[in-house]
Amino acid sequence: MAGRWIEQWDPEDETFWEAKGERIARRNLAFSILSEHIGFSIWTLWSVMVLFMGPEYGIDPAGKFFLVAMATLVGAFIRVPYTFAVARFGGRNWTIIAASMLLLPTVAAFLVMKPGTSYTTFMLVAMLTGVGGGNFASSMTNINSFFPLRKKGWALGLNAGGGNIGVPVVQLAGLAVIGASGGPRVLLGIYIPFIALSAICAALFMDNLAPVKNDTGASKEAVKDPHTWIMSFLYIGTFGSFIGYSFAFGLVLQTQFGRTPLQAASITFIGPLLGSLIRPVGGWLADRHGGARITVWNFLAMGAATGVVVLASVEKSLALFTTAFIVLFVLTGVGNGSTYKMIPGIFQAKAIAKGMSGEAAAAYGRRLSGASMGLIGAVGALGGLGINLAFRQSFLTAGTGTSAFVAFLIFYAACFTVTWAVYLRRPAVAAQPVAEAKPQLSYAKV
C-alpha cells in the first residue's frame, strides 16, 4: 500500500516485477521526479533573483556572483548526508522532509526580497536554497533501489533529466514574471504551493523500502579508491560546468553585454534546457561506444566551444558568444550522461581484475558505484562554486569574463588528459610467465 514500509523487495525477480514491482516502482519514480524537479528549481532560484536586483539594491556584479556561489556551495556539501538519508529514514519519509524543507528558503526569500535588505541577509537566504541541491542525491539513491539492473539506466536517466529541467523551468517562470512587469515575490509565490504539493504527493503516493540499508563498508572502500576521486574531478568538468553556467549565464549577459533583465532572461533558460534534454543521449552514446571514449571527445569539444566563447568575449560579439555558450551547455549535458555511465563499468572492471566474474563482478560494481556516486555528485557540484568564484574574480579585476573562460579552457584540457591517460591509454602488459598472469585491468569499454 502506498506510503507504507515495503518489507520485501526483489525487482530482479521477473515474476515479482511483472506482478506488482514495476507498478510500484514507476509510481515512486513519477513523484520522485516531481520533488527533484522542484528541488533543482529552488537550488538555482538565485540565478533568477539576481536579475531582479537593479541598482536600487546596491549590489555590484561581483556581489551577485558571490550570492549564487554560496547557493552552489551549500548544495554541493549537503549532497553527502542526503545520500545516506534514504536508508536511514526511508525513501518516502525523506522525500516528504526534503520537499518540505524547500519552503524554508522560498518563504525566507519572499520576506527579504526588497531594496534595503542587508547583503548578509541576502547571502544567508541564498545559502538556504542549497537544500534543493541535496534532493538530487537522495532522489537518485532512492530510485536506484526500486528498479532492476536492466531498467536502472532508463529510470535514473528520467529521474536525473526531470530534475535538471527544473533549472530552465524556474528561469522560464522568471522570464514570464519579468515580462509581465511582476516583482520577485510573484515568482516565489508561484513556487510555494508547488512545494507543498510535492510534499503532499510524496506522503500519499510513495513508499519506503525496508531492505535498503546503508553500506558503511562500501562507503569506506569507495572513499579510499582513487577512481572515486578521478571521476569526481571529471564530474566537476561536466556537471560542475552545467550547474555553474546555469547560475552565471544571465549575470554574464547583463554584466558583460549590458542586457536588461528581460533580455537576459529570454536567453538564459535555453542552455540549461538543452543541456538537461541531451543528458540521456550522453548515456546512450556511452552505452554504444564506451563512456570513456564519449567523455574524452566531449571534453575536447567543450574546450573548442570555450575557445570560441573566449574569441567572442574579446571581440564583444553577443551573437557568437551566446551561440557558443549554448553549445557549451549542450556538451555539458552529453558529458553528464557519459561520465555517470562510466562509474559502474570502472568498478566492474576492477572486480574482473580481482578475479571475479559474472554476477559477482556485477554485484561488486553495483555496490562500489552506488557508494561512490553520492560523493562524486557532491564534489562535481563544487565545480559550480568554482565557476562563479572565477567569474566574480574576472569581473572584479578585468571587467569581463574572458580570463575566467581561459581558466575553464585549461581545466577542460586537464580533464581530457586525465580521461585519456587513465581510461583509454593502453596499459603496458607486464612481462611475466603465462601461469602467473593476472587478468589485465582495462577500462577501454567503460
Secondary structure as the mmCIF struct_conf table of DSSP 4:
data_model
#
loop_
_struct_conf.conf_type_id
_struct_conf.id
_struct_conf.beg_label_comp_id
_struct_conf.beg_label_asym_id
_struct_conf.beg_label_seq_id
_struct_conf.end_label_comp_id
_struct_conf.end_label_asym_id
_struct_conf.end_label_seq_id
TURN_TY1_P TURN_TY1_P1 ALA A 2 GLY A 3
BEND BEND1 ARG A 4 ARG A 4
STRN STRN1 TRP A 5 ILE A 6
BEND BEND2 GLU A 7 GLU A 7
TURN_TY1_P TURN_TY1_P2 PRO A 11 GLU A 12
BEND BEND3 ASP A 13 ASP A 13
HELX_RH_AL_P HELX_RH_AL_P1 GLU A 14 PHE A 16
HELX_RH_PI_P HELX_RH_PI_P1 TRP A 17 GLY A 21
HELX_RH_AL_P HELX_RH_AL_P2 GLU A 22 TRP A 43
TURN_TY1_P TURN_TY1_P3 THR A 44 LEU A 45
HELX_RH_AL_P HELX_RH_AL_P3 TRP A 46 PHE A 52
HELX_RH_3T_P HELX_RH_3T_P1 PRO A 55 TYR A 57
HELX_RH_AL_P HELX_RH_AL_P4 PRO A 61 PHE A 77
TURN_TY1_P TURN_TY1_P4 ILE A 78 ILE A 78
HELX_RH_AL_P HELX_RH_AL_P5 ARG A 79 PHE A 89
HELX_RH_AL_P HELX_RH_AL_P6 GLY A 91 MET A 101
TURN_TY1_P TURN_TY1_P5 LEU A 102 LEU A 102
HELX_RH_AL_P HELX_RH_AL_P7 LEU A 103 VAL A 112
BEND BEND4 LYS A 114 LYS A 114
TURN_TY1_P TURN_TY1_P6 PRO A 115 GLY A 116
HELX_RH_AL_P HELX_RH_AL_P8 TYR A 119 LEU A 128
TURN_TY1_P TURN_TY1_P7 THR A 129 GLY A 130
HELX_RH_AL_P HELX_RH_AL_P9 VAL A 131 PHE A 146
BEND BEND5 PHE A 147 PHE A 147
HELX_RH_AL_P HELX_RH_AL_P10 LEU A 149 ASN A 164
TURN_TY1_P TURN_TY1_P8 ILE A 165 ILE A 165
HELX_RH_AL_P HELX_RH_AL_P11 GLY A 166 GLY A 179
TURN_TY1_P TURN_TY1_P9 ALA A 180 SER A 181
HELX_RH_AL_P HELX_RH_AL_P12 PRO A 184 PHE A 205
STRN STRN2 ASN A 208 LEU A 209
TURN_TY1_P TURN_TY1_P10 ALA A 210 PRO A 211
HELX_RH_AL_P HELX_RH_AL_P13 THR A 216 LYS A 224
HELX_RH_AL_P HELX_RH_AL_P14 PRO A 226 TYR A 235
HELX_RH_PI_P HELX_RH_PI_P2 ILE A 236 GLY A 240
HELX_RH_AL_P HELX_RH_AL_P15 SER A 241 PHE A 257
HELX_RH_AL_P HELX_RH_AL_P16 PRO A 261 THR A 268
TURN_TY1_P TURN_TY1_P11 PHE A 269 PHE A 269
HELX_RH_AL_P HELX_RH_AL_P17 ILE A 270 HIS A 289
HELX_RH_AL_P HELX_RH_AL_P18 GLY A 291 GLU A 315
TURN_TY1_P TURN_TY1_P12 LYS A 316 LYS A 316
HELX_RH_AL_P HELX_RH_AL_P19 LEU A 318 ALA A 353
TURN_TY1_P TURN_TY1_P13 LYS A 354 GLY A 355
HELX_RH_AL_P HELX_RH_AL_P20 GLY A 358 ALA A 398
BEND BEND6 GLY A 399 GLY A 401
HELX_RH_AL_P HELX_RH_AL_P21 THR A 402 THR A 419
HELX_RH_PI_P HELX_RH_PI_P3 TRP A 420 LEU A 424
BEND BEND7 ARG A 425 ARG A 425
HELX_LH_PP_P HELX_LH_PP_P1 ARG A 426 ALA A 430
HELX_RH_3T_P HELX_RH_3T_P2 VAL A 434 GLU A 436
HELX_LH_PP_P HELX_LH_PP_P2 PRO A 439 LEU A 441
TURN_TY1_P TURN_TY1_P14 ALA A 444 LYS A 445
#
